[in-house]
Amino acid sequence: MLQARVTVVISPRDRYSGIIECIENLYLCTPEPFVLKVLDLDYPTHLKSQLYSLLRNKSNAEVIELGLIIPMDALNQVRDSITTPYTMLLDNDSNVTPNWLEPLIDTAESTGAAVVNPLTLEKEGVDEGALLRNHLYTNAVQLVDVNGKDYIIEHKSYRRALPNDIPQQVAPSDMFELHGVLFLTKALQQIELPSMVIREHIDIGIQLRQLGYKILSQPKSVIIFDNLGTRMSWFDIRFFFFRWNSSLTYNSSRLFEQRWHYNFYAEQAMYHWVFRRKVFLLCRWLHIPISLSNKVVRLVAKVKTLFKPVWNPLSNPDATARPAAIEQFNRQVQS
């Protein structure tokens, strides 16, 4: 009998209600053995009942009840129990597709990479565009100077491009995203997992790069995540507003600043992005169509910025951005 090479850890990202579809799809698209750990971050009773019923006869699966905590803190509690060579972190609003696993593991084994990104596509949702478009192929850490002070910019290649326009070659990347990503387990267990809700992937990427690990993207593996297009239930909204509350997002930025001595150029834009997502999900909860919801978001966001403009002193920050020397980032404090 084949030994499992990967442990799949499923955590809520924005909602609870995607979990059943996520697990059913995982089993459908994964013919080889794997271990499954489902992180229960206070799922509502009826979903928890469905979850246990779904996994009752799955000897490779366990549900780990951790209460209402953020995903990074939950992962911190379970990662040392993982014994397979590889770990796949998967958000419960993301779905793997057929043949997702083999390209990731083959790439990791042949290159020694600590992280291998699948091609991450997003469904239609917040912001207008194609029904299915690129969310992440590769991303890079860049620096931009504002009045003599450097700020971090995250650059995503082929952002919102159509799937057919994405290169099919394995490519190096500075980072990844947590919608779905494969880790070398020993690397995951070697780093600190910062208690953050935004830009935690950048912190982890910097740590891995400083340890000499490779981060690669393998577009032959595809996952698809729900960009808030699917209407949330009321219990989902409770988790979303906990996960993205202003205190947690602000404190995440301050923790990154303390750890690495840099601020994000788009820090205020990130908070504005969270605000826009909250407006959008409330519109969808009221059964407003996606296209009209986006119009409402634009209108409300425009009114908000009249009273509280988003700091953006450079007309085109990408034009003056330069690659960051990640290996020279100086960590200031321990998390």
N, C-alpha and C positions, 0 to 999 in steps of 0.2 A: 504494500500500500504506500502511495506517495505521501511524503511528509509535507505539511503546509509550509510554504516559504514566506507567507505574508500574513500579518494580522491587520484586519480592517477595523479602524476605530471610527465609529460614527457619532458625531456630536451635533446638537442643534446649532444653527447659525442665526437665522432670523426668526424661526418659527418652530413649532412642534409638529404640525400636521403633515409634514412631508415624510415622516419616518417610515411608515408602512410601505409606501411606494418605493422608497429608497432601498429598503432591505429586500423586498420582493425582486426588484430589478437587479440588485447585486447578485442574488442567487441565480437568477435567470442568465446573467451575462458572465458568470465566473465558473467554468467547468472544473477547474483544478481545486484541490483542497485549500482552504484558508481558515483562519481563526477570526471570529467576529466578537468585538467588544462594543456594545451599545451603551453610550453614556446617557443615563437618565438624569437630566437636569431639571427635575420637577415636572415631568410630563403629567398632564391631567389624567384623572383616574380612568376614563374610558379609553384613552389612547394607550395607557399602560396595560390595560386588560388585553387590548388587541395585540400589543407588542409581545406579551408573554404567550399568548395563544399562538401567534405566528412562529415563535421560536421554540415552542414546547418540545418538538421532536428534532431540533437541530442540536446535535451533540457538540458542534464546533462553536456554539454561540453562548454568550452570557450578557446579561443586563446588569450594569453597575450603577446603583442608585447613589447619587452624590448630592442631591438637593439643588436649590437654585443658586448656582454659581456660574461664573463666566467660563466659556469653553477652554481658555488657556489654563485656568486653575484646575479644571477637570482633567485635562490631559496630563498635567503635572502629577496628579494623583495616581494615574494608571500606567504611565509609560514604563516604569521599572518592572512591571509585571509581564511585559511583552518579551517572549522568548524566541519568536521567529526571526530570521535574518532581516526581513523587511517589514515596514509598517506603512500602511496606507491610511492617511487621515482623510476622512470624507465627511463633508457637511450633509445634514439630512435633507437639505433642499437641492442636492446635487444627485445626478444619476450617471452611473457608468454606462458605457455602451459595449456591444460585443467586441471581443478581442482587446479589451482595455488593459489587461494585466501583463500579458506576455511581453509586449514591447517595452514596458516600464522596467520589468525585472531584467530582461535581456540587456537593456541599455545600462542599467546599474551594474550588472555583473561584468560586462565587457569593458567598462570605463572606470569602475571603482567610485562612481559618483555617490555622494551622500544624499542627494535629492534629485529626483527625476520628475519634472512636471509633465502631466498630460496636456494636450491642447484643451483649454477650458473655454467652452462656448456658453453664451448666455441667451436665454429666451427673451422674447420681447417683454418689456416691463418698464421700469423707470427710464426715461429718456426715449425719444422716438428713434426708429431705425428698423432694420430687417427683423423678421420673425426669429431668426437665429443668426447670431453674429459672434465674432471673436471677443472674448473677454481677456484671455491671457495666452500668449505664445511665449514670449520672453519679456522680462522686465529688467531695468537697470537703475542703479543708484547714481544720480548725478548731483552736482553742486552748482549753485548759482549765487553770484555775488550781488548783495544789495547794500550799498553804502559801506563797503569794506567788510561786511559780515557774510559768511557763507551759510546758505540754507540748502537743505536736501530737497531734491525733486525726484520723484519716481517716474521713470519713463517706461511706458508699455508699447512695445512694437506691434504694429498692425491692429491697433485698438479699434474695435468695432468693425473690422474688415469682414467680408463674407468668408465663410469657411473655405471655399474653393480658392481664395486668394492667399491663403496662408501657406508658406513654404512647408515642404514635407521632410526637410532634413532635421536631424538632431542638431540643436544649437545650444551654445553656452548661455547662461542667464545669471544675473546677480542674485536673483531671489526666486520666489514662487508665490503662490497664494494658497490659502487653506480650504478652498472649495473642494479640492481633491489633490493630493500630492503624495508621492511615494518617498519614504525615508529609508536609508540604511539605519536599522534599529540601533546599532552601537553608536552612531553619530547622534541620533535623537536623544539617546541616554547620556550623552557626553556634554551637552550644552545646557544653559539655563533657559527656562521657559518663562519669559517675563509676563507679569500679570497685567496684560494689556488687552484692549478691545479694538484698537486701530493700530495699523502699521507694525503689528507684532511680527509679521513675516519678514519685515526689513531687519528688525533686530536679530532674528534667528539667522537670516541670510548672512548678515555681517559676521556673526559668531562663527558660522561654518566656514566662510571664506578665510577668516583669520586662522582657522585651524588647518587650512590647506586643502579643504574638501572642494570637490567640483559640484556645481549645480547645473543641470542640463534640462532641456525641454525636448520631449519626444512627441511630435504631433501625430504619430500613428496611433497613439492612445488618446481617446476623446472622452471627456465628461461634459455634461450639460447641466447648468444650474438655473434655477428659477429666480429671475431678477425682479421678484415681488409681483410678477404678473398674475399669478394665481391668488385669488381672493383669500385673505386670512380670516380665520375664526377669531372670536373675541379672546379666547385663551392664548392664541398666538400673539396677539397684540400685547398682552401682558408681558410675555417674554421679550418681545422686540423692544418695548420701552425700557425694560430692565437692562437688556444687553447694550442698548445704545443711549443710555441716559447721559446727560451732559457732564455729570461729575466723573463718570468712568472714562469718557472720551478725553476730557481735559486732563485727568490724572495720567492717562496713558501717554499723552504728549509730554507731560512733565517727567515721567519716568524715563522715557526715551532720551530726553534732554539730559537728565542726570547721568544716564548710563553712557552716553556717547558724545555729549557736549555739542549737539547740533539740534536745531529746530527745523521743522518742515516749512518750506515756503508756502505750502498749501494748507497750513494748519487751520486757518479760519475757513478756507474753502471746504475742508473736511467736515467741520461742524455744520456748515451750510448744506453740504451733501446729506448729512444725517437728517437735518430738518426737512429737506425736500423728500427724502424717502418716507419720513413719517407722514407728511401730507399725502403722498401717493398711496400709501397703504390704507389710510383712512378713507380716501376716495374709493379705492377698490372694495373696502369693507362695505361701503354704501352702494355697491354694485354699479359704480360708475365705470363705463368702458375705459380700456387702457388709453386710447387716444385722447379722450376727453379728460381723463385723470391727469395726463401729462400737461394739458393746457391749463388746468387748474393749478398744477404745481408751478408752472412758469409764472402765472399771474401772482400767486401768493408769494413766491420767492422774490419776484421783482418788487413787490410792495415792501417786503421785509428788508431788502437791501437798500431801499430808500432811507430807512431809519437806522439801519445797521450795515453799512457797506462792508464788503469782504475785502480785506487787505490784499492788494495786488499791485504793487508799485511799478512792476515791469510790464510793458505792453506785450512782450513776447518772451517770457522767461526761457522757453525751450531754445530760443535762438542763441542765447548766451551761456547755456548750461554746458558743463564740462564733466567728463567722467570722474567719479569719486575714487580715490585710492583707498578702497575699503580696508586693505591690510594695515593701513596707518591710522584707522579710527582708534581713538583712545577711550577705552571704557573707564568711566569715572567712579561708579559705585556698583556694588553687587545688588541684584534684584532681591 
